[in-house]
Amino acid sequence: MISNFISGVRAELRLADAVFQVSIKTGNDRVVRPFGHAGLVAVAKSLHGLEEEVVVYHMSSFVEKDRWADGVSEDMSASPRLIKCCVDVAGSLQSIEDAQRDDIIRTALGFFATRPSKLAERPHSCFWLGPADASGHPLHPSAENAYAFSCATYVHHCYERAGKALVQTADLPFIEDDERRTFEEQRLPIFAGPFRRLGCGHLICAFEADPKIPFKPESGDWRPCKDAVLFARLLSFPRS
Amino acid sequence: LISIASEHFSRSRAPNSPLVAAVIDALQAIHRSPGENWPGAFVVEVFRFLAIAGNEEDAERVASCILTWTGLEQTALLESLAAWSIRTPSIASVLSEVVRQRWIELYREQNPQSIDNYPGVAATLLELVARSGSDVVPELRALDAHSLGLRILYQFAQRELAFVPDRVVADLYRTVFQLLIRARQIQSATHVLGYIARRLPDSYEEILRTALSAS
């Protein structure tokens, strides 16, 4: 099940629910964010509405625990850091058990603070667009305590370890040239060869399809789950 | 100091108690200073180094930290201590008293939901209590009355429990299985069956039968 906060709904956020930012505020309106951002709810909320603050574990350069809030001045010296990011969509599995939520959080936290030391030859980032790796980073093969995730593969890994694989990743489409170009323009570290890219859109589709997970479209067509297509659909909901 | 220590901890696997002592003292000073940024990632690095190269003298030095350094990195710190106790079993008895004290504090916490990974942290403390050779049964029984008792027990049941006597493990698995069935957490209950089959294959049927009849 997903909660689309852009449509004006308010809903509960439970521990380890997945949260997403799929849109950007521009004046009084919102536009599709080119690629989404994903994380896991670190502190449950009985009622969340668009632009309100949420505490989230997520993969940026490293796994972090941050407060996501829209329209704020970022404060990186605060603890947890205050990040300009908006929870406009959330995904919650109906079939998940409390014990499994704890397993997700335990896995999520296992990566916290495992950033290697600040020595120059160590990676400045463990972010990685490519096959996920919980025990090393392909660009830094000798670095200890490294890992290689994007925001979406981090969320998926934590769910998978708790026995709740969200997406049939072996069936995902390969990254397309236009996607690769965009990532390269943003200088994000990306696997040079073809790979099956897991995006936020695929995760959201899985939450919509719950309990039929790991998700794979019945038609075999993944295009409706592509970030740009899915985010545009979520933004077109009638708003209250 | 942090950059010297970082370099040593990340490059060397050799014991270095004077450096550990200096680092712990410096961290205690930072911790006592309001407004100082707490170097959480570095603290985890120190503890991971100790898990590989620490000795009993270091254990005495870090013992007091367990009670005061209770932030987000607590999961990683305690799991490093558990790993250290596996490598050097005598460490668990050095840490025993403070671990038990921290357990009591955590057990009495009025708002457990406010602590990151409360069930996981509590389970690691239970693991450390058990590794010290202490009887962990009173702590397990006390969880009957705890609002997050089942979640803590489930996290504890997933540990490698070679250091806990078979009869205690059998009771633990039986209780967790029963509680999960009652709470209709069937997937997690099935997960526990896997642990029973691996750890206590001869008791599998008996545990299953008694747990189901009581449920």
HADDOCK unambig.tbl for C-alpha pairs under 7 A between the chains (distance, minus, plus):
assign (segid A and resid 97 and name CA) (segid B and resid 185 and name CA) 5.67 0.50 0.50
assign (segid A and resid 99 and name CA) (segid B and resid 151 and name CA) 5.80 0.50 0.50
assign (segid A and resid 99 and name CA) (segid B and resid 154 and name CA) 6.94 0.50 0.50
assign (segid A and resid 99 and name CA) (segid B and resid 188 and name CA) 6.66 0.50 0.50
assign (segid A and resid 105 and name CA) (segid B and resid 117 and name CA) 6.50 0.50 0.50
assign (segid A and resid 106 and name CA) (segid B and resid 117 and name CA) 6.45 0.50 0.50
assign (segid A and resid 106 and name CA) (segid B and resid 120 and name CA) 6.46 0.50 0.50
assign (segid A and resid 110 and name CA) (segid B and resid 76 and name CA) 6.64 0.50 0.50
assign (segid A and resid 113 and name CA) (segid B and resid 40 and name CA) 6.76 0.50 0.50
assign (segid A and resid 113 and name CA) (segid B and resid 41 and name CA) 4.36 0.50 0.50
assign (segid A and resid 113 and name CA) (segid B and resid 44 and name CA) 6.47 0.50 0.50
assign (segid A and resid 113 and name CA) (segid B and resid 73 and name CA) 6.88 0.50 0.50
assign (segid A and resid 114 and name CA) (segid B and resid 41 and name CA) 6.69 0.50 0.50
assign (segid A and resid 115 and name CA) (segid B and resid 41 and name CA) 6.73 0.50 0.50
assign (segid A and resid 117 and name CA) (segid B and resid 6 and name CA) 6.06 0.50 0.50
